[in-house]
Amino acid sequence: MQKLIELKKDESVLVSSIPEKYLKPDYVYIPIKKEDKLLVNPHEKVKIGSDVSTTSISPISGIVKSLKKMSSFDDALYYLEIENDFEEQRIKEGTKKRKFLPEEALKVLSSELKNKKNLVLNAIDDELYVVTENFYLFLYYDVFLELLDDLDNMFHLEHIIVCVKSNSSENISNLMSDLGMYPHIELKMLPNLYLLGKTEFLLSYLGLNEENTVVVKASTFYDAYNTLKRDRCPSDKLITISGNAIKNPMVIQCKIGVLLKDILNELIEFKEKDVLFIAGGLMQGKIIDIANFVVTSYLDSILIMKKEEAKVSLNCLKCGACHDVCPKGLYPNLFSDPHYFEQKKNICLKCGLCSYICPVYINFNKYWRKDNNE
């Protein structure tokens, strides 16, 4: 396995160990993609779990309003606005709701697992200041262990492994106290190295074969648990809101489809006025405009960072640091050569390590944005 590194972080940015809740928004916004077909009409009443399009359900009960232009991590231009009636009415969902689950969750619930030897529950957050996967395990570890045990009884797996970072003391303590009841479930405490949460590097570290193993993130396992144990498709999720520009970094349990700015206005205390909002993490995330940004199932974090004076990129020193740190052994300094870039772009992980390590602050993402003047 390529040598991985530990990222340096500001140790003063500490996320509260008590999650906050934002489960009663006035409105939610459901992404409607080009291939989607709407299944509801304006002014129609819906319940939690109602089909609103061919790929989406309503996370609240309320009244369908109209389509609006919003933004999110989803590939959608228009979003269906639903006004909350706060009645919390829910339809009886059942197995047909599995069509809305991520592929990884479906693997846990399907007969495909019987053709595998190993199941790995991945509770690792790679990104600095992000603890979302860690918190899913922290909040639901007891029911996760029960579900893992059920899956073991159903499929007779060779290995069931729960992976956490070695600095996740709360999860380690909880799991160590309960694993005596589940002798077939192993706990693996991994070093705090960037990209160990990525499936290919995790499996390499564990010495497991991808063909024989299902790796599922803790967040996705939460979806599987809700479907299998609670007979419902999840209508809420966890996100980390952190960074050095706020006073109270935290993990928030919120309804899928809420506006990010509504959460920030309600729960977050700013200590800086000039800030950047970064969705998805410092290393692999992107700067966003929060005005109409929607929290969807693909979002795991928002970092709110001080907008410091930008570090100006200088000419490449040809020092080789970007190559030395690249998990795929690429030469990012050669991305300026269109032929090399086209040849290697599908191998690149876009992990951001090359820019992170560069002594003259070259942002190699500019080649993906085709902005070579950056």
Sequence and secondary structure as in RCSB ss.txt:
>XXXX:A:sequence
MQKLIELKKDESVLVSSIPEKYLKPDYVYIPIKKEDKLLVNPHEKVKIGSDVSTTSISPISGIVKSLKKMSSFDD
ALYYLEIENDFEEQRIKEGTKKRKFLPEEALKVLSSELKNKKNLVLNAIDDELYVVTENFYLFLYYDVFLELLDD
LDNMFHLEHIIVCVKSNSSENISNLMSDLGMYPHIELKMLPNLYLLGKTEFLLSYLGLNEENTVVVKASTFYDAY
NTLKRDRCPSDKLITISGNAIKNPMVIQCKIGVLLKDILNELIEFKEKDVLFIAGGLMQGKIIDIANFVVTSYLD
SILIMKKEEAKVSLNCLKCGACHDVCPKGLYPNLFSDPHYFEQKKNICLKCGLCSYICPVYINFNKYWRKDNNE
>XXXX:A:secstr
          TT    SS EEE   SEEEEEE TT  B   TT EE BT EEETTEE SS EEEEEEEE B SSS
 SEEEEEEE S   B    GGGGGGS HHHHHHHSGGGGG SEEEEE    STT  HHHHHHHHHHHHHHHHHHH
HHHHH  SEEEEEEETT HHHHHHHHHHGGG TTEEEEEE   TTTTSHHHHHHHHT  GGGEEEEEHHHHHHHH
HHHHSSS   EEEEEEE TTBS  EEEEEETT BHHHHHHHH  BS SSEEEEES TTT EE   TTBB  TT  
EEEEEE              HHHHH TT   GGGTTSHHHHHHHTTT     HHHHH TT   GGGGTTT TT 
